[in-house]
């Protein structure tokens, strides 16, 4: 039966993909947002779902809408939300809707402060390549997979489980809606300081998730994360437990050896080898054979913007790296691969947490072994997120580098990149877009 959905803040990474999936299923879908960046913008445009104009307009919300899907980007004073409340329409966050669409399925949820997108992408490719019918919902594009969200009512669904709040009306962590049968937790490192004011508050949402598991559920957890281990031991869950470890990979040759067989990987970095350990544990729980796992992982190139090689000459990697633990893991992987003399790293402060003066101390030593590095800080993003602007010395103190270069415009960023040795390995890290900087245009004269 066809339904009518309206997405408030449709440009989000999962929001736009869920909207496209519902439209493909024959539902009537509309949406709004005040700003939409690529790849969301291009994908919505191709699907015929890009709003004709940006901004909020209460006249878009009518009484014939079955469900309003509310994104976290929409504030409580959003005029479309206020109109929906006035009309007493059904209002749901996207995790609520995903659960409603998949509550009859076996739900596999991948959670944790880092690695969840990549692990979900790995599992998506493994099940896809092995010919299994399954659903999935994650926040990044996987090469070879048509869309990041596909929910058709298959027997198993893979869900990237985010700990961030569901919406302004629903302060629960998104992953608390999913009620997993199999849960992966990768590790715990404080993030989202704008909603989790202390580390204890942040840990509490993971504690609630783990304690929600029944005796038939399976918790697969990283044995190498001490904080996670202490949390599990402290809350004494009744579910089944299974630890996983980092897989051993020969870094010089990228060879993964497993039970007498070997494959050459297309990804690198200790954090990715740890992600492989989680993917292997889940694969076994889903009765995927060793051969199917190895065949799929030999062709896995990573998820979009997760150490993604976007140019060979100059060599440029793009990475999301929106939290300190992710930044440190990504920088370490590239340094181990290429050496400090070749690497030029640029990191954008774009999340709510990274724009917080107190939280900036979590970035201490992130750039410790880098020779060439800079931080991009866009005041327009600060205004959009309603944060207090930082001065250069606060950023430099947070990273523990008094000489750290601070870039505040796309022109400054271009000058910085142009001034580097073009035989360098450029590591561009951001959950945003560097103030609209056209990286492809910068690469175009020399891109390979």
N, C-alpha and C positions, 0 to 999 in steps of 0.2 A: 504494500500500500504506500503510495507516494505521500510524502510529508513536506512541509514547508519550513525551512530553517533560515534564520538570520544570524550571521556571525558578527558580533561586535568585537573589533580588533582582529580582523580576519588575516592580517599579515604575519601572524606568528608562525614559527617553524612547523609546529604540529597543526595549529589552527587552519592554516591555508591548505595543508595536505588533506586534512579530514574533510574540509569543505569540498575539495575537488573529488574526493572519493564518494561522498554522498551524492554529488551531482552526477557522477558516472553511474551511480546506482539508480538514477531516474528521479531523485528528489529535486524539489525546487530550492535553490540555494541563492541567497544574497548575502552581502557583507559590507562592512565599512571599516575604515581606519583613518588615522590622521597622517600616517606616513607608512609606506611599504617599500622595503628594499629587496633587491635580488638576493637569492633566486625566487623568493616568494612572488615578487611582482611579475616576473616573466611567466611563471607557471600559472598564476591566476589569470593573466591576460590570455594565454593560450587556451585555457579552459573556459573563457568567456565569463569569468567571475570577478575580474578586477573592477573595483568601484569606479563609476564614471567620474566621480570627483572625490577628493580626499576631504576628510573632516567628518564631523558628527552631525546628523540631521534626524530629528525626532520623527519627521514625516515618513522615514523609511520603515518605521515600526508600526505595523497594522494589526488589527484584531484577528486576521486570518492566518497569522504565523503560528505554527504548532510549537516550535521550540526556538528560544533565543539561546545561542551558544556564546557565553561570555568569556572573553580572554582577560588575562591578568593585566594587560596594558590599559584596559578601560577603567577609569576612576569611578568612584561612587557617584560623582556629580555628572557623569556622562548623560547627555540628554536622551540618547536612545535607550539607555538602561532605565532612566526615570520613566520614560514613556511605556516601556515594557512592564514595569512595576504598576503603573497606573492602570494598564489594561489587564493586569493579573495574568500575564502570559507565563508559560513554563520557562524558567531560566535555569540553564545548566552550564557547568564548566565542561571543558572538553574531556577531562578524565572521567567525569560522571557519564558522559555520553558514550565514550569508548567502552566503559564497563557495561552499560545497558546493551550495547551492540554485541558484546562478547561474553555475557554472563553464563551462557551454556557451554562455552569452550574451556579447554584446559589452558589456563593463563600462566605464561612464563614471563615473569617481570624481572628486569635487570635494573638494579638500583645501586647507589653508591655515589661518592663525591667525585669520582673520576672513572673513565673507561666505559661507562654504560652505553654511550652511543656506539662506540666501536664494537663492543661485544654484541650488542643487538644487531649491528650490521653484519658481523661475522656469522651469527646464527641465521640471519635472513638469507645470506648467500648459501650457507650449508644446506638448509632445508630446501631452498629453491633449486640448487644444483642436484640434489638427490631426488628431485621429482615429487616431493611431498606437497600435499595441499595444506596450506596454513594461512593464517592472517598475521598482520604485523602493523605496528605503529611506532615509529621512531622519528627523531627530529632532524635527520640528515639524509641526503641522497646517497644511495649505494650504487656504484657502477654496475650496470647489468640488470638492475631492478627498476621497474618503471616508475614507481611512486613510493615515497616514504610511508604512506598509510594505505592499507588495503584490508578492509574488514567485510568479508562476504559470508561469514557464518561457518567457517571451516572448523575443524575439530580442535585445533591448537592455535593460540595467538601469542606472538612475541611482542612485549610492550616495554619500551624504554620508560623506566619509572623515575620520574623527577621528584625531588624532595621539596621543590618550591611550592608556594601556595597556589591553590586551584583558581581562585578568582578573588576580587575584592569582597564579594559576598560570602565566599567560602574559604576561611583561613586554614583549612586542612591541607597538608601536603598532598600533592597530586597522587603519589603512589598509594596513599591510604584508601583510595577508591577502588583499586584493582583486585584486591583479595586473591593474591597469587596462589597457585598450586605448587609452582616451583619459583623460588625467589633467589636471585643472585644479589649479594651485596659485595661490592668491590673494595670498599674501604671508606674511612670517615676522615675528612679534613674540613674544618670550618669554612663555610661559605654562606652567601646570602645574608650578610650582616644586617641588611635593612629590615629583614623580617625575623631573623634569629639573632637576638641581641647579644647572646652569650653562646659559648661553645656548648654548654650544658643544654641550652634550648635546642641547639642544632642536633645534638645527639639524641634528644628526647624523641624526635620524629622517627628516627630509625628504630629506637627502642619500641615505639608503638607499632611500627610496621612488623617487626620480628615477633612481638607478642601477639599479633593478630593471627599468626599462622596456627592452624590446627594440627593435630597429631599425624594426619595423613599428608601434610604438606612437607616439602623439602626445601631446606635452606642451604644453598651453596655459597660459601664465603671464602674470602682470601685469607689464608692462614698466615700471611706475612704482614698483615696490618694489626699492630698491637692494640690500637684504640678499638678497632672492631672486635678483636678477640676478647678484650676486657668487657665490652658492652654485652656480648653474647653470654659470657660466663656470669655476668652480673644479673641478667634478666631471666636466665634459666628457661629458655623456650621449650615448649612441649613438642615441637615439630622435629622431624628427622634432620640431622646435620651432616654436611659433607664439606670438607675443606678442599681447596684447590691451591696449587702453587704455580709459580712462574715456570714456563717451559724452557728447557735449555736449548739455546740456539747458538750455533757457531757464527759469531758476528762477522768474521772476515769473509765468510762464504754465504751467509744467510741461510745455512742449512739447518732445518729442523729434523731431528731424528726421533722417531717414535716407534717403539716396539719392533726395531729392526728395519723399519722403512724410513726413507728420508725424502724431503721435498725442499725446494729452494723458495724462500718467502719473498714477497714483494714489499713487505713492510719491515720496519726496523725499530729498535728502541726497546729497552727493558720493559717499559710500561706496556708495550704492545705484546711482548712475550708473556707478560702476566695476563693480559686480556685473552690471549690464546688459551691459557690454562683454564680460565673460566668457560670459554666457549667449548673446550673439550669436555669439561665436566657436565655441562648442560646437554651436549650432544649425546653423551652416553646415557643420560637420564631419558632422552627422547629416542633411544634405540637407533641412533645413527651409527653406522659402522665406522671403523677406523679408516677404511679406504675412502669412504664418502667424505669424512672430515678432512683428510689430507688432500684429496683432490680439490675440494672447494677452497681450502686455505692456500693452496699453491697459486691460485688465481686471484686471491683477495688483494685488492689495491688500497683498501682503507675506505672509510666513509668520507664524504665531502668535508673539506676543511679540517681534516684530522691528519696532520703531517702529509698534506696532499701536494705532490709535486705538480706545479702548474706551468713551469718553464724549465727547459734544459739549459738555455744559454741566453741570459744568465740563469743559473740554477736558483729557482725560487720555490720555497715551500710556503704553503698557507696553512695556518692552524688556528683552531677556535680558542684553545688555551685561556678560557675566561676566568679561571680560578688559580690561586698560587700553586697548588699541588700539580695542576695540569701544566702550568707554565714551566715549573721546574723540571718535570718529566720530559717535556718536549725539548727544552733547551739542552738537557743532558743527552738526549738521544742524538741530536744533531751535532753536538760537540764531540761525542764519542765517535761519530761516523766521519766527521770532516776535520776536526781539530779547530782550536780557538783562533788560529791565524786566518782562517778562511771565512769564518761565520760573521755575518752582520745581522743582528736581531732588532726588530722593531715591535714593540708591544703597545697596544692601545688600551688605555683605561676606559672601559665602556660599561661595565656592569655597575649596579648600585654599590656593591661591596667595594669594588676597586676605586670608587670615588669617595670613599669614607676615610677620613684622615687617620682614625684609629686603626681601622682594618689594614691600612697600607703596610703596617709593620709585619703582616703575614708574608709580604714579598721579600723580606730580608734574605739576602744571599741568592736570590733567584738568578741574578746576572753575575754571580761571583767570578766565574771563569771566562766570561766573555770579554773580548777586547773592544769590539765595536758594538754598541747597543744604544738604543734610544727609546723613549716613551712618548707616545702620541696621546695628547690630551685635548679633546675637542670641547670647547665651552658650549657649543650648541647642544651636545649630548647632555651636558650638565644641566642646562635649562629644561630640556625635555624630561629629565628624570627628577627635576626639582631638588637638586643637591646643592650644597654649599661649595663654591669654587675653591680649588686648591691652588696654592702658590708653588713655584718650582721647588723651593727648599723642602716643602712637605713631601713631595714625590721623591726627591733625592734621598731624604732621610728614610722614607719608607723602604726604598730599595737598598739602602746602605751604600750608596755611591754618590759622593758629593759632586762628581764630574759628569753624572748622567745627563745626557742631552734631552731636553724636553722640546717636543715639536707641537705646535698649536694650530697649524693650518696645513692644508694639502700642498700649498706652495712650499712650505718649510720641509714637508716630508719629501717632496720631489727633489728639492735641492740636496737634502741629506743623502738620498739614494743615488743621485747623480754624482755626488762627490766620492762615492765608494769605488774601490777597485771592482770592475765589472766581472772579474773572474771569481768574485766572492760567492759564498752560498748565502742567499738572503732568506731569512726566516721572518715571515710577516704573520704576527699573531694578534687576532682580534675576534670578538664576537660581534663586532660592528663592521664598519666599512671605511675606517680611517677618514671620517668626515666627507665621504663621497669621492675619495681619491680613486682615479681610474687606473688601477694597477695594470690592466691589460693594455691600455694606451701607453703606459710607461714602458711596458715590455715590447710593444709592437715593432720597434725598429730592429730589435735583436732577438726576439723570441724564437726559440727553436721548435 
